[in-house]
Structure formats: C-alpha cells, structure tokens
Amino acid sequence: MRTIPALNESGHRVRRATTVMETYGRAVGSPAARLTHRPVLEESATRLILDLLHWLTAHGLDPDDILDRAQTHFESGSEIA
C-alpha cells in the first residue's frame, strides 16, 4: 500500500519539480504559462522522463533499475540520502 506523505513533507519535492519542469519547458521552447494545462503538463513530464532515460543510457546506467529504485522510494515515501 502506498504511503502518501503529508504536503509539508513532500512540498519541497513539488516545488523542486516545478522548477525543473519550468526550466525544461524553456529549454524545449514551451511557454511556462502553458504548464497549467493538464495535457501540456502530461506531455512535458513524459518528454522530460524520456530525455532522462536517454541520458541515463548515454551514461551507461540501466534506466529500468533507476525507475524501479525511484518507484520504490516514491511508494514508501522515503527520502534518498
């Protein structure tokens, strides 16, 4: 069962992810104002994850391994040291 961290515990992660999404949007030419629309958010997140998967592979890392690790931390609500 997934533990949902309290907003005050995960708030810094949401703020950090917002900064990443806004920066990524500028890098690929998507206006930040459009990041308020759900379809744009979904597409932007998908493209960012895709680029990260390519980056991991280019650096000799196993994307599936990293995704599994991230999912495990997400579901447990644990912090990565």
Residue frames as a rotation matrix with the C-alpha (Angstrom) as fourth column:
MET 1
0.582 0.814 0.000 0.00
0.814 -0.582 0.000 0.00
0.000 0.000 -1.000 0.00
ARG 2
-0.179 -0.648 0.741 1.34
0.631 -0.653 -0.419 3.41
0.755 0.393 0.525 -0.96
THR 3
0.057 0.093 -0.994 2.04
0.897 -0.442 0.010 5.88
-0.438 -0.892 -0.108 1.80
ILE 4
0.364 0.098 0.926 1.17
0.625 -0.763 -0.165 9.44
0.690 0.639 -0.339 0.80
PRO 5
-0.561 -0.635 -0.531 3.48
0.823 -0.357 -0.443 11.87
0.092 -0.685 0.722 2.56
ALA 6
0.366 0.651 -0.665 1.93
0.701 -0.663 -0.263 14.96
-0.612 -0.370 -0.699 4.10
LEU 7
0.815 0.020 0.579 2.04
0.481 -0.581 -0.657 18.03
0.323 0.814 -0.483 1.88
ASN 8
0.837 -0.527 0.147 4.55
-0.539 -0.747 0.389 19.73
-0.096 -0.405 -0.909 4.17
GLU 9
0.245 -0.758 0.605 6.88
-0.055 0.612 0.789 16.72
-0.968 -0.226 0.108 3.78
SER 10
-0.006 -0.211 0.978 6.54
0.878 0.467 0.106 16.47
-0.479 0.859 0.182 0.00
GLY 11
0.852 0.438 -0.289 6.07
0.292 -0.854 -0.431 20.18
-0.435 0.283 -0.855 -0.66
HIS 12
0.177 -0.865 -0.469 9.77
-0.509 -0.489 0.709 20.76
-0.843 0.113 -0.526 -1.27
ARG 13
-0.565 -0.342 0.751 9.77
0.366 0.712 0.599 17.96
-0.739 0.614 -0.277 -3.84
VAL 14
0.376 0.783 0.495 6.79
0.866 -0.107 -0.488 19.50
-0.329 0.612 -0.719 -5.64
ARG 15
0.810 -0.125 -0.573 8.45
-0.149 -0.989 0.005 22.93
-0.567 0.082 -0.820 -5.65
ARG 16
-0.245 -0.970 0.004 11.71
-0.344 0.091 0.935 21.45
-0.906 0.228 -0.356 -6.91
ALA 17
-0.396 0.178 0.901 9.89
0.722 0.667 0.185 19.51
-0.568 0.723 -0.393 -9.64
THR 18
0.732 0.679 -0.058 8.03
0.532 -0.622 -0.575 22.68
-0.426 0.390 -0.816 -10.63
THR 19
0.399 -0.685 -0.610 11.34
-0.498 -0.720 0.484 24.47
-0.770 0.110 -0.628 -11.08
VAL 20
-0.592 -0.625 0.509 12.66
0.031 0.613 0.789 21.57
-0.806 0.483 -0.343 -13.18
MET 21
0.013 0.691 0.722 9.51
0.883 0.330 -0.332 21.50
-0.469 0.643 -0.606 -15.33
GLU 22
0.849 0.290 -0.442 9.64
0.125 -0.923 -0.365 25.27
-0.514 0.255 -0.819 -15.91
THR 23
0.012 -0.939 -0.345 13.34
-0.570 -0.290 0.769 25.13
-0.822 0.187 -0.539 -16.80
TYR 24
-0.579 -0.161 0.799 12.78
0.398 0.800 0.450 22.15
-0.712 0.578 -0.399 -19.09
GLY 25
0.458 0.848 0.268 9.87
0.720 -0.176 -0.671 23.96
-0.522 0.500 -0.691 -20.74
ARG 26
0.676 -0.293 -0.676 12.11
-0.403 -0.915 -0.007 26.92
-0.617 0.277 -0.736 -21.54
ALA 27
-0.367 -0.914 0.173 14.82
-0.380 0.317 0.869 24.58
-0.849 0.253 -0.463 -22.87
VAL 28
-0.636 0.183 0.749 12.41
0.623 0.695 0.359 22.94
-0.455 0.695 -0.556 -25.32
GLY 29
-0.972 0.155 0.178 10.52
-0.005 -0.768 0.641 26.11
0.236 0.622 0.747 -26.17
SER 30
-0.107 0.967 -0.231 7.31
0.741 0.232 0.630 25.56
0.663 -0.104 -0.741 -24.21
PRO 31
-0.282 0.043 0.959 5.99
-0.345 -0.937 -0.059 28.69
0.895 -0.347 0.279 -22.50
ALA 32
-0.973 -0.153 -0.171 5.81
0.107 0.361 -0.927 28.29
0.203 -0.920 -0.335 -18.71
ALA 33
-0.558 0.823 0.107 2.27
-0.785 -0.481 -0.391 29.69
-0.271 -0.302 0.914 -18.72
ARG 34
0.066 0.595 -0.801 1.09
-0.780 0.531 0.330 26.61
0.622 0.604 0.499 -20.60
LEU 35
-0.754 -0.441 -0.488 2.30
-0.074 0.794 -0.603 24.35
0.653 -0.418 -0.632 -17.78
THR 36
-0.703 0.584 0.406 -1.01
-0.587 -0.154 -0.795 25.00
-0.401 -0.797 0.451 -16.03
HIS 37
0.269 0.811 -0.519 -2.92
-0.960 0.271 -0.074 22.90
0.081 0.518 0.851 -18.58
ARG 38
0.406 -0.047 0.913 -3.13
-0.474 0.843 0.255 19.21
-0.781 -0.536 0.320 -17.73
PRO 39
0.943 -0.068 0.326 -2.44
0.291 0.644 -0.708 17.88
-0.162 0.762 0.627 -21.28
VAL 40
0.600 -0.770 0.218 0.63
-0.350 -0.498 -0.793 20.13
0.719 0.400 -0.569 -21.52
LEU 41
0.232 -0.483 0.844 1.83
-0.958 0.037 0.284 19.01
-0.169 -0.875 -0.455 -18.08
GLU 42
0.674 0.087 0.734 1.42
-0.130 0.992 0.001 15.35
-0.727 -0.096 0.679 -19.02
GLU 43
0.916 -0.334 0.222 3.24
0.304 0.215 -0.928 15.76
0.263 0.918 0.298 -22.32
SER 44
0.450 -0.780 0.435 6.03
-0.650 -0.620 -0.440 17.83
0.613 -0.085 -0.786 -20.75
ALA 45
0.309 -0.299 0.903 6.54
-0.811 0.414 0.414 15.29
-0.497 -0.860 -0.115 -17.96
THR 46
0.845 0.046 0.533 6.59
0.174 0.918 -0.357 12.44
-0.505 0.394 0.768 -20.49
ARG 47
0.802 -0.566 0.190 9.18
0.079 -0.214 -0.974 14.21
0.591 0.796 -0.127 -22.63
LEU 48
0.320 -0.692 0.647 11.33
-0.904 -0.428 -0.010 15.03
0.284 -0.581 -0.763 -19.61
ILE 49
0.457 -0.104 0.884 11.27
-0.473 0.813 0.340 11.42
-0.754 -0.573 0.322 -18.43
LEU 50
0.940 -0.104 0.326 12.08
0.325 0.569 -0.755 10.24
-0.107 0.816 0.569 -21.97
ASP 51
0.594 -0.762 0.260 15.07
-0.347 -0.534 -0.771 12.59
0.726 0.368 -0.581 -22.13
LEU 52
0.247 -0.485 0.839 16.24
-0.954 0.029 0.297 11.39
-0.169 -0.874 -0.455 -18.70
LEU 53
0.743 0.056 0.667 16.01
-0.050 0.998 -0.028 7.76
-0.668 -0.012 0.744 -19.86
HIS 54
0.858 -0.466 0.216 18.18
0.282 0.077 -0.956 8.60
0.430 0.881 0.197 -22.87
TRP 55
0.408 -0.716 0.566 20.61
-0.730 -0.628 -0.269 10.48
0.548 -0.304 -0.779 -20.61
LEU 56
0.471 -0.183 0.863 20.88
-0.672 0.559 0.485 7.50
-0.571 -0.809 0.140 -18.24
THR 57
0.872 -0.099 0.479 21.57
0.331 0.841 -0.428 5.14
-0.361 0.532 0.766 -21.15
ALA 58
0.744 -0.605 0.283 24.18
-0.010 -0.434 -0.901 7.51
0.668 0.668 -0.329 -22.62
HIS 59
0.152 -0.685 0.713 25.97
-0.921 -0.359 -0.148 7.43
0.357 -0.634 -0.686 -19.26
GLY 60
-0.531 -0.449 -0.719 25.98
-0.346 0.889 -0.300 3.62
0.773 0.090 -0.628 -19.09
LEU 61
-0.800 0.324 0.505 23.24
-0.489 0.138 -0.862 3.34
-0.349 -0.936 0.048 -16.47
ASP 62
-0.829 0.559 0.004 20.26
0.505 0.746 0.434 0.99
0.240 0.362 -0.901 -16.54
PRO 63
-0.683 0.602 0.413 17.06
-0.504 -0.798 0.330 3.07
0.529 0.017 0.848 -16.88
ASP 64
0.240 0.812 -0.532 14.85
-0.055 0.558 0.828 0.22
0.969 -0.170 0.178 -15.61
ASP 65
-0.188 -0.424 -0.886 16.98
0.858 0.368 -0.358 -0.08
0.478 -0.827 0.295 -12.49
ILE 66
-0.978 -0.203 0.054 16.76
0.164 -0.899 -0.406 3.65
0.131 -0.388 0.912 -11.81
LEU 67
-0.361 0.921 0.146 12.99
-0.552 -0.337 0.763 3.72
0.752 0.195 0.630 -12.47
ASP 68
0.239 0.416 -0.877 12.46
0.397 0.783 0.480 0.76
0.886 -0.463 0.022 -10.11
ARG 69
-0.541 -0.546 -0.640 14.50
0.808 -0.129 -0.574 2.47
0.231 -0.828 0.511 -7.42
ALA 70
-0.933 0.225 0.281 12.63
-0.235 -0.972 0.001 5.77
0.274 -0.065 0.960 -7.83
GLN 71
-0.044 0.979 -0.200 9.25
-0.358 0.171 0.918 3.99
0.933 0.112 0.343 -7.75
THR 72
0.028 -0.023 -0.999 10.23
0.736 0.677 0.005 2.14
0.677 -0.735 0.036 -4.57
HIS 73
-0.856 -0.389 -0.341 11.21
0.517 -0.632 -0.577 5.39
0.009 -0.670 0.742 -2.86
PHE 74
-0.723 0.645 0.249 8.04
-0.456 -0.716 0.529 7.10
0.519 0.269 0.811 -4.10
GLU 75
0.126 0.839 -0.530 5.75
-0.049 0.539 0.841 4.34
0.991 -0.080 0.109 -2.84
SER 76
-0.001 -0.183 -0.983 7.43
0.896 0.436 -0.082 4.12
0.444 -0.881 0.164 0.55
GLY 77
0.889 0.330 0.318 7.56
0.211 -0.911 0.355 7.88
0.407 -0.248 -0.879 0.98
SER 78
0.527 -0.760 -0.381 11.22
0.700 0.133 0.702 7.56
-0.483 -0.636 0.602 1.89
GLU 79
0.825 -0.382 -0.416 13.87
-0.466 -0.877 -0.119 10.17
-0.319 0.292 -0.902 1.32
ILE 80
0.702 -0.711 0.034 17.00
0.566 0.528 -0.633 9.50
0.432 0.464 0.773 -0.67
ALA 81
0.596 -0.531 -0.603 20.06
0.497 -0.346 0.796 10.44
-0.631 -0.774 0.058 1.37
